Amino acid sequence: MGSTSTSTSNRAIHEAATLAKIDKRVSMHTLRHSFATHLLEQKVDIRVIQVMLGHKKLETTALYTQVATEVLREVINPLETLPTK
């Protein structure tokens, strides 16, 4: 399978955005960011997302968690579920 150049990828993304009538600016970064955010919202483990995005450091992938605030709000602290006396 051959590789796709950055300019070819960007052109394809811009054409897809135009066809979808998306008025916002889009880029490869937008696509990667949306992909990671949607995976986080589906509760995919962040380490899996790290591998899929090719990040060497988990901290880089963790930047996407700032956007997925709804998912983070749903996380229940196990200490909060302990019975109270």
Distance bins in CASP14 RR format, pairs under 12 A and 6 or more apart:
PFRMAT RR
TARGET T0000
AUTHOR 0000-0000-0000
RMODE 2
METHOD distances of the structure
MODEL  1
2 8 0 0 0 0 0 1 0 0 0 0 0
3 9 0 0 0 0 1 0 0 0 0 0 0
4 10 0 0 0 0 0 1 0 0 0 0 0
4 11 0 0 0 0 1 0 0 0 0 0 0
4 12 0 0 0 0 1 0 0 0 0 0 0
4 13 0 0 0 0 0 1 0 0 0 0 0
4 28 0 0 0 0 0 1 0 0 0 0 0
5 11 0 0 0 0 1 0 0 0 0 0 0
5 12 0 0 0 0 0 1 0 0 0 0 0
5 28 0 0 0 0 0 1 0 0 0 0 0
6 12 0 0 0 0 0 1 0 0 0 0 0
6 13 0 0 0 0 0 1 0 0 0 0 0
6 27 0 0 0 0 0 1 0 0 0 0 0
6 28 1 0 0 1 0 0 0 0 0 0 0
6 29 0 0 0 0 0 1 0 0 0 0 0
7 13 0 0 0 0 0 1 0 0 0 0 0
7 14 0 0 0 0 0 1 0 0 0 0 0
7 27 0 0 0 0 0 1 0 0 0 0 0
7 28 0 0 0 0 0 1 0 0 0 0 0
8 14 0 0 0 0 0 1 0 0 0 0 0
8 15 0 0 0 0 0 1 0 0 0 0 0
8 28 0 0 0 0 0 1 0 0 0 0 0
9 15 0 0 0 0 0 1 0 0 0 0 0
9 16 0 0 0 0 0 1 0 0 0 0 0
9 26 0 0 0 0 0 1 0 0 0 0 0
9 27 0 0 0 0 1 0 0 0 0 0 0
9 28 1 0 1 0 0 0 0 0 0 0 0
9 29 0 0 0 0 0 1 0 0 0 0 0
9 30 0 0 0 0 0 1 0 0 0 0 0
9 31 0 0 0 0 1 0 0 0 0 0 0
9 32 0 0 0 0 0 1 0 0 0 0 0
10 16 0 0 0 0 0 1 0 0 0 0 0
10 17 0 0 0 0 0 1 0 0 0 0 0
10 25 0 0 0 0 0 1 0 0 0 0 0
10 26 0 0 0 0 1 0 0 0 0 0 0
10 27 1 0 0 1 0 0 0 0 0 0 0
10 28 1 0 0 1 0 0 0 0 0 0 0
10 29 0 0 0 0 0 1 0 0 0 0 0
10 30 0 0 0 0 0 1 0 0 0 0 0
10 31 0 0 0 0 1 0 0 0 0 0 0
11 17 0 0 0 0 0 1 0 0 0 0 0
11 18 0 0 0 0 0 1 0 0 0 0 0
11 26 0 0 0 0 0 1 0 0 0 0 0
11 27 0 0 0 0 0 1 0 0 0 0 0
11 28 0 0 0 0 0 1 0 0 0 0 0
12 18 0 0 0 0 0 1 0 0 0 0 0
12 19 0 0 0 0 0 1 0 0 0 0 0
12 26 0 0 0 0 0 1 0 0 0 0 0
12 27 0 0 0 0 0 1 0 0 0 0 0
12 28 0 0 0 0 1 0 0 0 0 0 0
12 31 0 0 0 0 0 1 0 0 0 0 0
13 19 0 0 0 0 0 1 0 0 0 0 0
13 20 0 0 0 0 0 1 0 0 0 0 0
13 22 0 0 0 0 1 0 0 0 0 0 0
13 24 0 0 0 0 0 1 0 0 0 0 0
13 25 0 0 0 0 0 1 0 0 0 0 0
13 26 1 0 1 0 0 0 0 0 0 0 0
13 27 1 0 0 1 0 0 0 0 0 0 0
13 28 1 0 0 1 0 0 0 0 0 0 0
13 29 0 0 0 0 0 1 0 0 0 0 0
13 30 1 0 0 1 0 0 0 0 0 0 0
13 31 1 0 0 1 0 0 0 0 0 0 0
13 32 0 0 0 0 0 1 0 0 0 0 0
13 34 0 0 0 0 0 1 0 0 0 0 0
14 20 0 0 0 0 0 1 0 0 0 0 0
14 22 0 0 0 0 1 0 0 0 0 0 0
14 24 0 0 0 0 0 1 0 0 0 0 0
14 25 0 0 0 0 1 0 0 0 0 0 0
14 26 1 0 0 1 0 0 0 0 0 0 0
14 27 0 0 0 0 1 0 0 0 0 0 0
14 28 0 0 0 0 0 1 0 0 0 0 0
14 30 0 0 0 0 0 1 0 0 0 0 0
14 31 0 0 0 0 0 1 0 0 0 0 0
15 22 0 0 0 0 0 1 0 0 0 0 0
15 26 0 0 0 0 0 1 0 0 0 0 0
16 22 0 0 0 0 1 0 0 0 0 0 0
16 26 0 0 0 0 1 0 0 0 0 0 0
16 27 0 0 0 0 0 1 0 0 0 0 0
16 28 0 0 0 0 0 1 0 0 0 0 0
16 30 0 0 0 0 0 1 0 0 0 0 0
16 31 0 0 0 0 1 0 0 0 0 0 0
17 23 0 0 0 0 1 0 0 0 0 0 0
17 24 1 0 0 1 0 0 0 0 0 0 0
17 25 0 0 0 0 1 0 0 0 0 0 0
17 26 1 0 1 0 0 0 0 0 0 0 0
17 27 0 0 0 0 1 0 0 0 0 0 0
17 28 0 0 0 0 0 1 0 0 0 0 0
17 30 0 0 0 0 1 0 0 0 0 0 0
17 31 0 0 0 0 1 0 0 0 0 0 0
17 34 0 0 0 0 0 1 0 0 0 0 0
18 24 0 0 0 0 0 1 0 0 0 0 0
18 25 0 0 0 0 0 1 0 0 0 0 0
18 26 0 0 0 0 1 0 0 0 0 0 0
19 26 0 0 0 0 0 1 0 0 0 0 0
20 26 0 0 0 0 1 0 0 0 0 0 0
22 30 0 0 0 0 1 0 0 0 0 0 0
22 31 0 0 0 0 0 1 0 0 0 0 0
22 34 0 0 0 0 0 1 0 0 0 0 0
24 30 0 0 0 0 1 0 0 0 0 0 0
24 34 0 0 0 0 0 1 0 0 0 0 0
26 32 0 0 0 0 0 1 0 0 0 0 0
26 33 0 0 0 0 0 1 0 0 0 0 0
26 34 0 0 0 0 1 0 0 0 0 0 0
27 33 0 0 0 0 1 0 0 0 0 0 0
27 34 0 0 0 0 0 1 0 0 0 0 0
28 34 0 0 0 0 0 1 0 0 0 0 0
28 35 0 0 0 0 0 1 0 0 0 0 0
28 53 0 0 0 0 0 1 0 0 0 0 0
29 35 0 0 0 0 0 1 0 0 0 0 0
29 36 0 0 0 0 0 1 0 0 0 0 0
29 53 0 0 0 0 0 1 0 0 0 0 0
29 63 0 0 0 0 0 1 0 0 0 0 0
29 64 0 0 0 0 0 1 0 0 0 0 0
30 36 0 0 0 0 0 1 0 0 0 0 0
30 37 0 0 0 0 0 1 0 0 0 0 0
30 67 0 0 0 0 0 1 0 0 0 0 0
31 37 0 0 0 0 0 1 0 0 0 0 0
31 38 0 0 0 0 0 1 0 0 0 0 0
31 53 0 0 0 0 0 1 0 0 0 0 0
32 38 0 0 0 0 0 1 0 0 0 0 0
32 39 0 0 0 0 0 1 0 0 0 0 0
32 49 0 0 0 0 0 1 0 0 0 0 0
32 52 0 0 0 0 1 0 0 0 0 0 0
32 53 1 0 0 1 0 0 0 0 0 0 0
32 54 0 0 0 0 1 0 0 0 0 0 0
32 55 0 0 0 0 0 1 0 0 0 0 0
32 60 0 0 0 0 0 1 0 0 0 0 0
32 61 0 0 0 0 0 1 0 0 0 0 0
32 63 0 0 0 0 0 1 0 0 0 0 0
32 64 0 0 0 0 1 0 0 0 0 0 0
33 39 0 0 0 0 0 1 0 0 0 0 0
33 40 0 0 0 0 0 1 0 0 0 0 0
33 49 0 0 0 0 0 1 0 0 0 0 0
33 53 0 0 0 0 1 0 0 0 0 0 0
33 60 0 0 0 0 0 1 0 0 0 0 0
33 61 0 0 0 0 0 1 0 0 0 0 0
33 63 0 0 0 0 1 0 0 0 0 0 0
33 64 1 0 0 1 0 0 0 0 0 0 0
33 65 0 0 0 0 0 1 0 0 0 0 0
33 66 0 0 0 0 0 1 0 0 0 0 0
33 67 1 0 0 1 0 0 0 0 0 0 0
33 68 0 0 0 0 0 1 0 0 0 0 0
34 40 0 0 0 0 0 1 0 0 0 0 0
34 41 0 0 0 0 0 1 0 0 0 0 0
34 53 0 0 0 0 0 1 0 0 0 0 0
34 64 0 0 0 0 1 0 0 0 0 0 0
34 67 0 0 0 0 1 0 0 0 0 0 0
34 68 0 0 0 0 0 1 0 0 0 0 0
35 41 0 0 0 0 0 1 0 0 0 0 0
35 42 0 0 0 0 0 1 0 0 0 0 0
35 44 0 0 0 0 0 1 0 0 0 0 0
35 49 0 0 0 0 1 0 0 0 0 0 0
35 52 1 0 0 1 0 0 0 0 0 0 0
35 53 1 0 0 1 0 0 0 0 0 0 0
35 54 0 0 0 0 0 1 0 0 0 0 0
35 61 0 0 0 0 0 1 0 0 0 0 0
35 64 0 0 0 0 1 0 0 0 0 0 0
35 67 0 0 0 0 0 1 0 0 0 0 0
36 42 0 0 0 0 0 1 0 0 0 0 0
36 44 0 0 0 0 1 0 0 0 0 0 0
36 46 0 0 0 0 1 0 0 0 0 0 0
36 48 0 0 0 0 0 1 0 0 0 0 0
36 49 1 0 1 0 0 0 0 0 0 0 0
36 50 0 0 0 0 1 0 0 0 0 0 0
36 51 0 0 0 0 0 1 0 0 0 0 0
36 52 0 0 0 0 1 0 0 0 0 0 0
36 53 1 0 0 1 0 0 0 0 0 0 0
36 54 0 0 0 0 0 1 0 0 0 0 0
36 55 0 0 0 0 1 0 0 0 0 0 0
36 60 0 0 0 0 0 1 0 0 0 0 0
36 61 1 0 0 1 0 0 0 0 0 0 0
36 62 0 0 0 0 0 1 0 0 0 0 0
36 63 0 0 0 0 1 0 0 0 0 0 0
36 64 1 0 1 0 0 0 0 0 0 0 0
36 65 0 0 0 0 1 0 0 0 0 0 0
36 66 0 0 0 0 0 1 0 0 0 0 0
36 67 0 0 0 0 1 0 0 0 0 0 0
36 68 0 0 0 0 1 0 0 0 0 0 0
36 71 0 0 0 0 0 1 0 0 0 0 0
37 44 0 0 0 0 0 1 0 0 0 0 0
37 46 0 0 0 0 0 1 0 0 0 0 0
37 49 0 0 0 0 1 0 0 0 0 0 0
37 53 0 0 0 0 0 1 0 0 0 0 0
37 61 0 0 0 0 0 1 0 0 0 0 0
37 63 0 0 0 0 0 1 0 0 0 0 0
37 64 1 0 1 0 0 0 0 0 0 0 0
37 65 0 0 0 0 1 0 0 0 0 0 0
37 66 0 0 0 0 1 0 0 0 0 0 0
37 67 1 0 1 0 0 0 0 0 0 0 0
37 68 1 0 1 0 0 0 0 0 0 0 0
37 69 0 0 0 0 0 1 0 0 0 0 0
37 70 0 0 0 0 0 1 0 0 0 0 0
37 71 0 0 0 0 1 0 0 0 0 0 0
37 72 0 0 0 0 0 1 0 0 0 0 0
38 44 0 0 0 0 1 0 0 0 0 0 0
38 49 0 0 0 0 1 0 0 0 0 0 0
38 52 0 0 0 0 0 1 0 0 0 0 0
38 64 0 0 0 0 0 1 0 0 0 0 0
38 67 0 0 0 0 0 1 0 0 0 0 0
38 68 0 0 0 0 1 0 0 0 0 0 0
38 70 0 0 0 0 0 1 0 0 0 0 0
38 71 0 0 0 0 0 1 0 0 0 0 0
39 45 0 0 0 0 1 0 0 0 0 0 0
39 46 0 0 0 0 1 0 0 0 0 0 0
39 47 0 0 0 0 0 1 0 0 0 0 0
39 48 1 0 0 1 0 0 0 0 0 0 0
39 49 1 0 1 0 0 0 0 0 0 0 0
39 50 0 0 0 0 0 1 0 0 0 0 0
39 51 0 0 0 0 0 1 0 0 0 0 0
39 52 1 0 0 1 0 0 0 0 0 0 0
39 53 0 0 0 0 1 0 0 0 0 0 0
39 61 0 0 0 0 0 1 0 0 0 0 0
39 64 0 0 0 0 1 0 0 0 0 0 0
39 65 0 0 0 0 0 1 0 0 0 0 0
39 67 0 0 0 0 0 1 0 0 0 0 0
39 68 0 0 0 0 1 0 0 0 0 0 0
39 71 0 0 0 0 0 1 0 0 0 0 0
40 46 1 0 0 1 0 0 0 0 0 0 0
40 47 0 0 0 0 0 1 0 0 0 0 0
40 48 0 0 0 0 0 1 0 0 0 0 0
40 49 1 0 0 1 0 0 0 0 0 0 0
40 50 0 0 0 0 0 1 0 0 0 0 0
40 52 0 0 0 0 0 1 0 0 0 0 0
40 53 0 0 0 0 0 1 0 0 0 0 0
40 61 0 0 0 0 1 0 0 0 0 0 0
40 62 0 0 0 0 0 1 0 0 0 0 0
40 63 0 0 0 0 0 1 0 0 0 0 0
40 64 1 0 0 1 0 0 0 0 0 0 0
40 65 1 0 0 1 0 0 0 0 0 0 0
40 66 0 0 0 0 0 1 0 0 0 0 0
40 67 1 0 0 1 0 0 0 0 0 0 0
40 68 1 1 0 0 0 0 0 0 0 0 0
40 69 0 0 0 0 0 1 0 0 0 0 0
40 70 0 0 0 0 1 0 0 0 0 0 0
40 71 1 0 1 0 0 0 0 0 0 0 0
40 72 0 0 0 0 1 0 0 0 0 0 0
40 74 0 0 0 0 0 1 0 0 0 0 0
40 75 0 0 0 0 0 1 0 0 0 0 0
41 49 0 0 0 0 0 1 0 0 0 0 0
41 64 0 0 0 0 0 1 0 0 0 0 0
41 65 0 0 0 0 0 1 0 0 0 0 0
41 67 0 0 0 0 1 0 0 0 0 0 0
41 68 1 0 1 0 0 0 0 0 0 0 0
41 69 0 0 0 0 0 1 0 0 0 0 0
41 70 1 0 0 1 0 0 0 0 0 0 0
41 71 1 0 1 0 0 0 0 0 0 0 0
41 72 0 0 0 0 0 1 0 0 0 0 0
41 73 0 0 0 0 0 1 0 0 0 0 0
41 74 0 0 0 0 1 0 0 0 0 0 0
42 48 0 0 0 0 0 1 0 0 0 0 0
42 49 0 0 0 0 0 1 0 0 0 0 0
42 68 0 0 0 0 1 0 0 0 0 0 0
42 70 0 0 0 0 0 1 0 0 0 0 0
42 71 0 0 0 0 1 0 0 0 0 0 0
42 74 0 0 0 0 0 1 0 0 0 0 0
43 49 0 0 0 0 0 1 0 0 0 0 0
43 68 0 0 0 0 1 0 0 0 0 0 0
43 70 0 0 0 0 0 1 0 0 0 0 0
43 71 1 0 0 1 0 0 0 0 0 0 0
43 72 0 0 0 0 0 1 0 0 0 0 0
43 74 0 0 0 0 1 0 0 0 0 0 0
43 75 0 0 0 0 1 0 0 0 0 0 0
44 50 0 0 0 0 0 1 0 0 0 0 0
44 51 0 0 0 0 0 1 0 0 0 0 0
44 52 0 0 0 0 1 0 0 0 0 0 0
44 53 0 0 0 0 0 1 0 0 0 0 0
44 61 0 0 0 0 0 1 0 0 0 0 0
44 64 0 0 0 0 0 1 0 0 0 0 0
44 65 0 0 0 0 0 1 0 0 0 0 0
44 68 0 0 0 0 0 1 0 0 0 0 0
44 71 0 0 0 0 0 1 0 0 0 0 0
45 51 0 0 0 0 1 0 0 0 0 0 0
45 52 0 0 0 0 0 1 0 0 0 0 0
45 58 0 0 0 0 0 1 0 0 0 0 0
45 61 0 0 0 0 0 1 0 0 0 0 0
46 52 0 0 0 0 0 1 0 0 0 0 0
46 53 0 0 0 0 0 1 0 0 0 0 0
46 55 0 0 0 0 1 0 0 0 0 0 0
46 57 0 0 0 0 0 1 0 0 0 0 0
46 58 1 0 0 1 0 0 0 0 0 0 0
46 59 0 0 0 0 0 1 0 0 0 0 0
46 60 0 0 0 0 0 1 0 0 0 0 0
46 61 1 0 1 0 0 0 0 0 0 0 0
46 62 1 0 0 1 0 0 0 0 0 0 0
46 63 0 0 0 0 0 1 0 0 0 0 0
46 64 0 0 0 0 1 0 0 0 0 0 0
46 65 1 0 0 1 0 0 0 0 0 0 0
46 68 0 0 0 0 1 0 0 0 0 0 0
46 71 0 0 0 0 0 1 0 0 0 0 0
46 72 0 0 0 0 0 1 0 0 0 0 0
47 53 0 0 0 0 0 1 0 0 0 0 0
47 54 0 0 0 0 0 1 0 0 0 0 0
47 55 0 0 0 0 1 0 0 0 0 0 0
47 57 0 0 0 0 0 1 0 0 0 0 0
47 58 1 0 0 1 0 0 0 0 0 0 0
47 61 0 0 0 0 1 0 0 0 0 0 0
47 62 0 0 0 0 0 1 0 0 0 0 0
48 54 0 0 0 0 0 1 0 0 0 0 0
48 55 0 0 0 0 0 1 0 0 0 0 0
48 58 0 0 0 0 0 1 0 0 0 0 0
48 61 0 0 0 0 1 0 0 0 0 0 0
49 55 0 0 0 0 1 0 0 0 0 0 0
49 58 0 0 0 0 1 0 0 0 0 0 0
49 60 0 0 0 0 0 1 0 0 0 0 0
49 61 1 0 1 0 0 0 0 0 0 0 0
49 62 0 0 0 0 1 0 0 0 0 0 0
49 63 0 0 0 0 0 1 0 0 0 0 0
49 64 1 0 0 1 0 0 0 0 0 0 0
49 65 0 0 0 0 1 0 0 0 0 0 0
49 68 0 0 0 0 0 1 0 0 0 0 0
50 56 0 0 0 0 1 0 0 0 0 0 0
50 57 0 0 0 0 1 0 0 0 0 0 0
50 58 1 0 1 0 0 0 0 0 0 0 0
50 59 0 0 0 0 1 0 0 0 0 0 0
50 60 1 0 0 1 0 0 0 0 0 0 0
50 61 1 0 1 0 0 0 0 0 0 0 0
50 62 0 0 0 0 1 0 0 0 0 0 0
50 63 0 0 0 0 0 1 0 0 0 0 0
50 64 0 0 0 0 1 0 0 0 0 0 0
50 65 0 0 0 0 0 1 0 0 0 0 0
51 58 0 0 0 0 0 1 0 0 0 0 0
51 61 0 0 0 0 1 0 0 0 0 0 0
52 61 0 0 0 0 1 0 0 0 0 0 0
52 64 0 0 0 0 0 1 0 0 0 0 0
53 60 0 0 0 0 1 0 0 0 0 0 0
53 61 1 0 0 1 0 0 0 0 0 0 0
53 62 0 0 0 0 0 1 0 0 0 0 0
53 63 0 0 0 0 0 1 0 0 0 0 0
53 64 0 0 0 0 1 0 0 0 0 0 0
54 60 0 0 0 0 1 0 0 0 0 0 0
54 61 0 0 0 0 1 0 0 0 0 0 0
55 61 1 0 1 0 0 0 0 0 0 0 0
55 62 0 0 0 0 1 0 0 0 0 0 0
55 63 0 0 0 0 1 0 0 0 0 0 0
55 64 0 0 0 0 1 0 0 0 0 0 0
57 63 0 0 0 0 0 1 0 0 0 0 0
58 64 0 0 0 0 0 1 0 0 0 0 0
58 65 0 0 0 0 0 1 0 0 0 0 0
59 65 0 0 0 0 0 1 0 0 0 0 0
61 67 0 0 0 0 0 1 0 0 0 0 0
61 68 0 0 0 0 0 1 0 0 0 0 0
62 68 0 0 0 0 0 1 0 0 0 0 0
62 72 0 0 0 0 0 1 0 0 0 0 0
64 71 0 0 0 0 0 1 0 0 0 0 0
64 72 0 0 0 0 0 1 0 0 0 0 0
65 71 0 0 0 0 1 0 0 0 0 0 0
65 72 1 0 0 1 0 0 0 0 0 0 0
65 73 0 0 0 0 0 1 0 0 0 0 0
65 75 0 0 0 0 0 1 0 0 0 0 0
66 72 0 0 0 0 1 0 0 0 0 0 0
68 74 0 0 0 0 0 1 0 0 0 0 0
68 75 0 0 0 0 0 1 0 0 0 0 0
69 75 0 0 0 0 0 1 0 0 0 0 0
75 81 0 0 0 0 0 1 0 0 0 0 0
76 82 0 0 0 0 0 1 0 0 0 0 0
END
